[in-house]
Amino acid sequence: MRLRAFELDEPVPKLKDTHAIAMLKPWVDVGRAGTIVLSWMENQLGVKDLAKLDRPGDFFDFTRHRPTSFISAGRRRMTIPNTYITYSKQQSGNDFIFLRLLEPHHHGEEYVESVLDLMQKFGVKRFTIVGSMHDFVPHTRPLNVTGEAIGENTGSLLAENGVNSIEYRGPTSICFLIPQKASDMGMETMSLIVHLPQYTQIQEDFNGAVRLMRIMSSIYNLPVDQSIENNALRQTEQINTALDSNPQLKSVVKQLENLYDNRTENIEDKPATELSPEVEKFLAEMNRRFREDTQ
């Protein structure tokens, strides 16, 4: 069955009081924190395939979202990047759909409207996007999560889980029109973005994933995955070991700790802590290399 840009698997399920959980690559999925959390929720709730784009090339530049080749039964085959959506029906309470969104390079408005039409068809009551971004924060302090909420109960859910108001202003993804328009359509919306240390730039940041997982566990009463938490502990040990052998990085972390503590304490008569020019140069260079590696 075709629904705007999506091809739905048949038979099409009937869902009730649906909550949609989304992640977005590559804009807010550094360290794959959003991907890890979405996979954890899918595994906990049990999912089936629901939909994917009928012609992903209408939206994606395949020189940027690369196809992947593999060997199956002695033959070379290829998978094409797409937006995949799964669903989970529950015996009681709300049902779920999970959206693995990709940043569109063409026809962004049509992409957004197609996602909104799909959510409307399946009666979505709440849309939540989970993700991660790099920031000037130390790995030695609790990871900050920022977000926004629109709806009767969403604001209190974020406050109860220590989520701070989002402060970012600047370039963003066309996909953030989805929650904006969803709220205009009467849906509750939430965003949860964990801030990760810029100097680590780990391919899979389990500490960020754990921070998000615990929040979603609290909201939806799901058991946390101990293996993800164990991976986070090992990752912290590895970072600390690298820190012990790198005096320059130690200096960076110390200044970031001071900056973090100064913001957290929020003492009005205490002057703001600033990063030294050397540290700013170091972080800027790491950011430049990271962007080159991910383009």
Residue pairs with C-beta under 8 A, 6 or more apart in sequence:
1 7
1 8
1 10
1 12
2 8
2 54
3 51
3 114
3 117
3 118
3 121
4 110
4 113
4 114
4 117
4 118
5 53
5 54
5 55
5 58
5 59
5 110
5 111
5 114
6 51
6 52
6 53
6 54
6 85
6 114
6 118
7 51
7 52
7 53
7 54
8 50
8 51
9 48
9 49
9 50
9 51
13 48
13 50
13 87
13 89
15 87
15 89
15 95
15 97
15 122
15 123
16 94
16 95
16 123
17 93
17 94
17 95
17 123
17 125
18 94
18 95
18 96
18 97
18 119
18 122
18 123
18 124
18 125
19 94
19 95
19 96
19 97
19 124
19 125
19 126
19 127
19 128
20 96
20 97
20 98
20 99
20 119
20 124
20 126
20 127
20 128
21 38
21 41
21 96
21 97
21 98
21 99
21 128
21 129
21 130
21 216
22 38
22 98
22 99
22 100
22 101
22 127
22 128
22 129
22 130
22 178
23 29
23 34
23 35
23 37
23 38
23 99
23 100
23 101
23 129
23 130
23 131
24 34
24 101
24 102
24 103
24 129
24 131
24 173
24 175
25 34
25 35
25 100
25 101
25 102
25 103
26 103
26 294
27 103
27 131
27 172
27 173
27 175
28 34
28 129
28 131
28 132
28 133
28 173
28 193
29 35
29 131
29 132
30 132
30 133
30 134
30 196
30 201
30 205
31 132
31 196
31 200
31 201
31 202
31 203
31 204
31 205
31 208
31 209
32 203
32 204
32 205
32 209
33 130
33 131
33 132
33 194
33 196
33 205
33 208
33 209
33 211
33 212
34 129
34 130
34 131
34 132
34 212
35 100
36 204
36 206
36 209
36 213
36 228
37 130
37 209
37 212
37 213
37 216
38 98
38 100
38 130
40 209
40 213
40 225
40 228
41 96
41 98
41 216
41 220
41 222
42 86
42 88
42 98
43 225
44 222
44 223
45 88
45 90
45 96
45 222
46 88
47 86
47 87
47 88
47 96
47 98
48 86
48 87
48 88
49 84
49 85
49 86
50 85
50 86
50 87
50 97
51 84
51 85
51 118
52 82
52 83
52 84
52 85
53 59
53 82
53 83
53 114
56 80
56 81
56 82
56 83
57 80
58 106
58 107
58 110
59 83
59 102
59 104
59 105
59 106
59 107
59 108
59 110
59 111
60 81
60 102
60 104
60 105
60 106
61 105
61 106
62 80
62 81
64 105
64 295
65 81
65 102
65 105
66 81
67 78
67 79
67 80
67 81
68 78
68 79
69 76
69 77
69 78
70 76
70 77
70 78
70 79
71 77
81 102
82 102
83 99
83 100
83 101
83 102
83 115
84 100
85 97
85 98
85 99
85 100
85 118
86 97
86 98
87 95
87 96
87 97
87 98
87 122
88 95
88 96
88 97
88 98
89 95
90 96
94 125
94 126
95 122
97 119
97 122
97 124
99 115
101 115
101 175
101 178
103 173
103 174
103 175
104 111
104 174
104 175
108 174
108 175
109 174
109 177
111 174
111 175
112 174
112 175
112 177
112 178
112 181
115 175
115 178
116 178
116 181
116 182
116 185
119 127
119 182
119 187
120 185
124 182
124 187
125 187
125 188
126 151
126 154
126 187
126 188
126 189
126 190
127 178
127 179
127 182
127 187
127 188
127 189
127 190
128 189
128 190
128 191
128 192
129 178
129 179
129 190
129 191
129 192
130 191
130 192
130 193
130 212
130 216
131 191
131 192
131 193
131 194
132 193
132 194
132 195
132 196
132 205
132 208
132 212
133 168
133 193
133 194
133 195
133 196
134 195
134 196
134 197
134 198
134 201
134 287
134 290
135 144
135 195
135 196
135 197
135 198
136 198
136 256
136 259
136 275
136 283
137 143
137 144
137 195
137 196
137 197
137 198
137 256
137 260
138 197
138 253
138 256
138 257
138 260
139 197
139 200
139 207
139 236
139 239
139 253
140 253
140 257
141 257
141 260
141 261
141 264
142 211
143 194
143 195
143 196
143 207
143 208
143 211
144 164
144 194
144 195
145 161
145 162
145 163
145 164
145 192
145 193
145 194
145 195
145 211
145 212
145 215
146 163
146 164
146 165
146 166
146 167
146 168
146 193
146 195
147 158
147 163
147 164
147 165
147 166
147 190
147 191
147 192
147 193
148 165
148 166
148 179
148 189
148 190
148 191
149 155
149 157
149 158
149 188
149 189
149 190
149 191
150 179
150 183
150 188
150 189
150 190
151 183
151 187
151 188
151 189
151 190
152 188
153 188
154 188
154 189
154 190
157 190
157 219
158 190
158 192
160 218
161 214
161 215
161 218
161 219
163 192
163 215
166 191
166 193
179 189
179 191
182 189
183 189
192 212
192 215
192 216
194 208
194 211
194 212
196 205
196 207
196 208
197 256
198 283
198 286
198 287
198 290
199 249
199 252
199 253
199 282
199 283
199 286
200 239
201 286
201 290
202 235
204 231
205 235
206 228
206 229
206 231
206 232
206 235
207 232
207 235
207 236
209 228
209 232
210 224
210 228
210 229
210 232
213 224
213 225
213 228
214 224
216 222
217 223
217 224
242 249
243 249
243 250
243 253
244 250
248 282
251 278
251 279
252 279
252 282
252 283
255 273
255 275
255 276
255 279
256 275
256 279
258 273
259 273
259 274
259 275
261 273
262 270
262 272
262 273
275 283
